[in-house]
């Protein structure tokens, strides 16, 4: 999934959501403004707007079709093309606790810290697509080095 997103993008960064602007047009998704903190690929400006594609309908069992939640204050990992559009409606991940998270189902709110009481035996992969930031940094840096 990560390399598929990376192959289609120009900018990969972690940034804080400054604002979410809802689209009235069903052909387009929301526009999100980010303050960029860390860049993995590309040269995004310090403050960047990213257009989300229109969300396709949710298909049970297909985590790529689950709608994401974007809220001001969230720190998110973003995969965007050269035109400032997210490469997928689900190519944004919440960054929290050393991991990048994305919900797999619409009824799972995208904030793992407050979604439930966590205990050692709970496996977050039942509700979330989860990558450690250490793993992501390794994969993204390795792919960038290989393309040079």
C-alpha positions in Angstrom: 0.0 0.0 0.0 2.7 2.5 1.0 4.8 1.8 -2.1 1.6 2.0 -4.3 0.9 5.5 -2.8 4.5 6.5 -3.1 4.7 5.5 -6.8 1.7 7.9 -7.5 2.8 10.9 -5.5 5.1 13.9 -5.7 5.0 15.0 -2.0 5.1 12.8 1.1 5.0 14.7 4.4 3.8 14.8 7.9 1.8 17.9 8.8 -0.7 19.3 11.2 -4.2 19.9 10.0 -4.9 23.7 10.2 -8.3 23.6 8.5 -10.8 21.5 6.7 -12.9 23.1 4.0 -16.0 21.0 3.0 -16.7 20.7 -0.7 -20.3 21.3 -1.9 -19.5 19.4 -5.1 -20.0 15.6 -4.9 -17.3 15.2 -7.6 -14.7 16.6 -5.3 -13.7 15.9 -1.7 -12.7 18.3 1.0 -9.7 20.6 0.9 -7.3 20.4 3.8 -4.7 22.9 4.8 -1.5 21.5 6.5 1.5 23.0 8.3 4.3 20.8 7.1 6.6 19.4 9.8 8.6 16.6 8.1 9.2 15.9 4.4 9.9 12.4 3.1 9.7 13.2 -0.6 9.2 16.3 -2.7 9.3 20.0 -1.8 6.0 21.0 -0.4 5.7 24.5 1.0 5.5 25.1 4.7 1.7 25.5 4.5 0.0 23.5 1.8 -3.5 22.8 0.7 -4.4 19.2 -0.3 -7.5 18.4 -2.2 -9.1 15.1 -1.2 -10.6 13.0 -4.0 -14.4 12.3 -3.7 -14.9 9.4 -1.3 -16.2 6.3 -3.1 -18.9 4.2 -1.3 -17.7 2.0 1.5 -17.4 -1.7 0.6 -17.4 -4.0 3.6 -14.1 -5.8 3.9 -12.3 -3.2 1.7 -10.3 -1.0 4.1 -9.3 1.3 1.2 -12.9 2.3 0.9 -13.4 3.4 4.5 -13.9 7.2 4.8 -11.2 8.9 6.8 -11.7 11.6 9.4 -9.6 14.8 9.2 -9.8 17.2 12.1 -7.9 20.4 12.8 -5.0 19.6 15.2 -4.4 16.1 13.8 -0.9 15.3 12.7 -1.1 13.3 9.5 1.1 11.5 7.0 0.0 12.7 3.5 0.7 11.3 0.0 -0.1 14.0 -2.6 0.5 14.3 -6.3 2.2 17.3 -8.1 -1.2 19.1 -8.4 -1.8 19.1 -4.6 -4.4 16.3 -4.6 -4.2 13.3 -2.3 -3.3 10.2 -4.4 -6.3 8.4 -2.8 -9.2 9.3 -0.6 -7.4 7.2 2.0 -3.8 8.2 1.5 -3.8 10.2 4.7 -2.9 8.6 8.0 -3.2 9.9 11.6 0.3 10.1 13.2 0.2 9.3 16.9 2.3 7.3 19.4 5.0 6.5 16.9 2.6 5.0 14.4 0.6 6.0 11.3 -3.1 4.9 11.6 -6.1 4.7 9.3 -9.5 3.3 10.1 -10.7 0.2 8.2 -14.4 0.8 8.7 -16.6 3.9 8.7 -17.9 3.3 12.3 -14.3 3.4 13.6 -13.4 7.0 14.4 -9.9 7.9 13.4 -8.4 8.6 16.8 -7.1 5.4 18.3 -6.2 7.0 21.6 -9.8 7.9 22.3 -11.7 5.2 20.3 -11.5 2.6 23.1 -9.8 1.4 26.2 -6.6 -0.2 25.1 -5.2 -3.2 26.9 -2.2 -5.3 26.0 -4.2 -8.1 24.3 -6.1 -5.8 21.9 -4.9 -6.1 18.3 -5.4 -2.7 16.6 -5.1 -4.3 13.1 -8.7 -5.4 13.4 -9.9 -1.8 13.3 -6.9 0.1 11.7 -4.3 -0.1 9.0 -1.2 0.6 11.2 2.4 1.2 10.3 5.2 2.1 12.7 6.9 5.4 11.8 10.2 3.6 12.0 9.1 1.1 9.3 7.6 3.9 7.1 10.8 6.0 7.4 12.8 2.9 6.3 10.5 2.1 3.4 10.2 5.7 2.1 13.9 6.4 2.4 14.8 3.1 0.7 12.5 3.8 -2.2 13.8 7.4 -2.5 17.4 6.2 -2.6 16.6 3.5 -5.1 15.0 6.0 -7.5 18.1 8.2 -7.6 
